């Protein structure tokens, strides 16, 4: 790969998304949803970092796939949070938009690794 995972814009955006999700959920009393959403959000950036530190493109691509799955999981949880009034529409829509952008970036990164 050549660069550190910290240099990857998708990692930076994923980390920032995790921080945003954690901050938005700070007052939540729905502990199970809160815990699951935080785990999913953290998993996106964490898997990028772990995969980047592995010693092969095939392993890295696998971890990018895990990140993609976590991103889809988080998007689903945000939709559930929106429908249960955990998030207002503006916050939920902004978070979903960010997830979609990260998902596209992950797809592009995985494609560049496997080609």
Number of C-alpha atoms within 10 A of each C-alpha: 12 5 9 10 19 14 9 15 12 21 22 15 18 26 20 16 20 22 15 15 21 18 11 14 19 10 11 13 10 11 11 9 17 21 14 14 24 18 15 23 27 23 22 33 26 20 21 28 20 14 23 23 15 13 10 12 17 14 16 24 22 15 22 28 20 18 28 24 16 23 26 18 17 26 23 14 19 23 18 15 19 17 13 10 11 21 19 12 14 10 15 21 16 11 20 20 13 18 25 15 15 22 23 14 17 22 16 11 16 20 12 11 16 10 6
